[in-house]
Amino acid sequence: MKQISRRTFLKLAGVSAAAAALYESSGSILHALNLVDQTTLSGKEVWVASVCQLCPAECGLRVRVVGGLAVKIEGNLQNPNNQGRTCPKGQAGLQLLYNPDRLQTPLKRAGERGEGRWQAISWREAVETVAARLQDLRLGGLAERIAFLYDRPPGLLGETIARFCQTMGTPNAIDACPDALSQAVFLTQGWASRPGYDLDRTRYLLSFNHALLESAQPTVRLLRAYSFMRRGRPGDRGRIVQIEPRLSVTAVKADEWVPIRPGTEGALALGLAWVILRERLYDHAFVVEHCHGFEAWSQAVLQSYSPSGVAALTGVAEETIKRLAREFAGTSPAVAVGGEAVDQQTNGLVSQMAIHSLNALVGSIDIPGGVVMQRSPPLMSWPGVVMDDVTVQGLAQARIDGPERYPLAHSASHRLPEAILDGSPYPLEALLLYRANPIYDAPDAEAWREALKRLSLIVSFDPFIEETSVYADYILPDHTFLERWIAAPLWPSLGFPMLAVGQPVVEPLNDTRALGDVLIQLAHQVGGGPGASFPWTDYAELLRFRAGGLMASGRGSIRAVTADEFWRELAARGVWVDSSYRFAGGDGGDLKEWETVLATPSGKFEFTPQVFEDRGISLSPPYYAPPRYSGAEDEYPFYLQLCTLMAQAAGPGAANLSHLHELYGLHVKHMWGNWVEINPEAAHALDIDDREEVWVESPAGKIRLPVRLYEGVQPDTVNIPAGLGHTVGGRWAAGVGANPERLVSARQVDELNGMIARQGMRVKVYKEEEA
Amino acid sequence: MPKWGMVIDLDKCTGCQACSMACRVENNIPFAGPEQAEIGRAKWWQEVLDREVVGHYPALEAQFVPRPCMHCENPPCVKVCPVGATYQTEDGLVAMDYDLCIGCRMCTIACPYAVRYFNWFVPQFPVPLDQGLNPDVPVRPKGVVEKCTFCIHRLRAAQARAEEEGRELRDAEMVNLPACNQVCPAAARYFGDLEDAGSTVSRLARSPRAFVLLEELGTEPKVYYLKGE
């Protein structure tokens, strides 16, 4: 096509040449225009595939690069997760890449721990020093004294970190962010991942505090599914019922909002089950053929969860309970989904089990429109780890965080400060941190600070200085996502396997390195077993090796003759997908698939999980326990609910994106900071006005922030958006808003899985003079 | 001659504000910062308005309404501009000649949809944020009024491409035109030629669900909304 010169273009765009000259004279702001001089609109423009990392949904992206600069992010049309679209966080992604507060080089601590004085060092020094310190521990037979704390590392990085830890000989690869829903699915279906939901065919969506249109993943997929339920199937408008203490965006857009007492979602699910059982509305065939423990469970439900009793527990009217149960059981396919807020109560796991059991009750397991089990892409298996004596001995040690204290915990990161301070089961020496910022988001920051002082080595890999990495001895800053290789399987949703691949879209801005590369370099520097266990030169080669399994499978959207060709095509398209999902149930279901989706000891959906028996958990059906709240009602009259808004990105630097601050609080028109939402009547009783600054205090701590009066909050509850209130992290992160995690007690734990119950707090609200 | 218009389905819209953010980055709109935002100077050429929550707990109604420029057929902003800086293109877009604008803000007051923003300051993109600016869109100087262009630069580029290939713009290409339209996760927005009876926007604009904002003012907006359930 004919090249359009800048001047021609401006004319086309309705801007006169004189105006263009004026802009040119006004200096630095016109940097962008200079670009057009260097290239042309049709000239050196490329679109490069990447994968968004601003939340765990990992949408496929195409990034427009002009003259070597990334100038626009759009969704990758070929990626079925987001179908060419993004959420507002993804649109703001360039602000992370070109963020003025990113670290420029590796840093070594120059002052006291936490003082914030740093000295720039070379990568060579950084890698050699850290590797030497880790190797010293290994050679001293103390490999288990190394821990790696991470929070939802994107894509395949989690597996890479786990392998790194394994080869180094430490059992302490600690995930700071476990979830209860995947455990509920494991207990009932023997499948250790969150479920997906075939929402495009779902006719009735019963959402128990599931942030469908805000913070739930995969975000864009869920927004599209919502829209499709509304208008994508003429004559078959889906019904969405949002059960949640707060009038969230999801609740606004749902067909019905059912306010509920925080933490009692599981009780409501059992109340619905009572009606479905009593009125024999359940799926007899499914229960007979594919369920285990139905009799015991249903008798227990019928005995204890009548609608009148459940109404008293939940605050949901008896008639509403009956009606919802009849609608849910009478509209097939229907799904019940439990959100993250349900996980974050002391009864999170049993509540998720109760909610998920509703799906089995109405036969919505693995049918079109029902629950699906997310298949993984057929990646090449990792080669065996090369074990040496150090590795064998280290891996035989107990985990530092003691997850075995809870019958179903994989990790218990909140116990780290205690374990470190007690030196039990052994003294921890080295802590490596990636995307985990416990001083900001874990309870009891003071204990964390004390504990960090005891360690001999703290290394952070984050590209920004954060509350926890302030205490690091070394910071080896990661690239931002637009500068590195990424491979990400699909967040549980559509069911069929997919792998999104991203590549560097621009040259690295700063002297940073991708964590994947640095782990390989550290392993090579250590040598021995670790070195031999990472036989790749860099992370791209590692990913290419693993993606080789896709080609070998002979399945999916990419056909190629050679491995080179396959990898090139994968990088160019940014996604591999095998878009067939074989349902076990429903019309034409493939019965063989039941073995896969019901992988429990009984091969059935276990209303009474045999895992409970195996692990000596002496709970009796239907397992529900009421939530425990921290704080007595008379002193702390409000339940506290922490919510995550659409504009809240995740990960290092996420709070330092200025654009996102300006669309933060849509429903209360609040920008640049968070607030506490109070029902107008409750606020009136406390003589508190809109926008007035107040203290919100729990037994664990207090924060000060403005009040927003909001009708969409229960009179006995207050809501605070979480994710802001940083003390460091960049010019737009530090000092903006207040951090509600300071209100969470480390003693609020789900005793089954060891997860912190951050939604289980009570608070009081007061103005200064009343303090 | 086409008349470019947009249709926004409020039943599909989820209030996510991706449209607003896509517009902001596509069009090199600077952030305002906390102080300026507090006094209403955050610029969102495309803004999601939320209708006040109506009612009392728990019987509440609320609605989200994405609001770009309406590109009125009978635009009050054009009538009041004393210097002809704001004008209508032949194909019906309400455009700005920033060079002519004297910053009197008559248009800003005249616009009933509050889509116009005055630049009180030289736009700031702290280094290296400036590297991410869109080279196709000029950054507007201090002292002028700016607004949604329906991403005229994308439209003109697509038209040039079609012309080069000796064909008309296709309805199927419209999904990629205004950045707000391209990004919408719920696919709730449609763009196209209202004069073309066969276009998606034209068909939807005739739907019984269709309405325009403040119809009684006679501005003849070219942005149509489709009612929720």
Interface residues (C-beta under 8 A of the other chain):
Chain A: M1 K2 I4 F9 L10 L12 A13 G14 V15 S16 A18 A19 A20 L22 Y23 S26 S28 I29 L30 H31 A32 L33 L35 V36 T39 L41 V66 G67 L69 A70 V71 K72 I73 E74 G75 N82 G84 R85 T86 C87 P88 G90 Q91 A92 L94 Q95 L97 Y98 N99 P100 L213 T219 V220 L223 R224 Y226 S227 R230 R231 R237 L247 V249 V252 K253 D255 W257 P259 L509 M646 A647 S658 H659 L660 H661 E662 L663 L666 H667 K669 M671 W672 G673 N679 Y710 E711 G712 V713 Q714 P715 V736
Chain B: D9 D11 K12 T14 G15 C16 Q17 A18 S20 M21 A22 R24 V25 E26 N28 F31 A32 G33 P34 A37 E38 A42 W44 V48 D50 V53 G55 H56 Y57 P58 L60 A62 Q63 F64 T89 L93 A95 M96 D97 Y98 D99 V122 P123 Q124 F125 P126 V127 P128 L129 D130 Q131 G132 L133 N134 P135 D136 V137 P138 V139 P141 T149 I152 H153 R156 A157 A160 R161 E164 E165 A179 Q182 V183 C184 P185 A186 A187 A188 E229
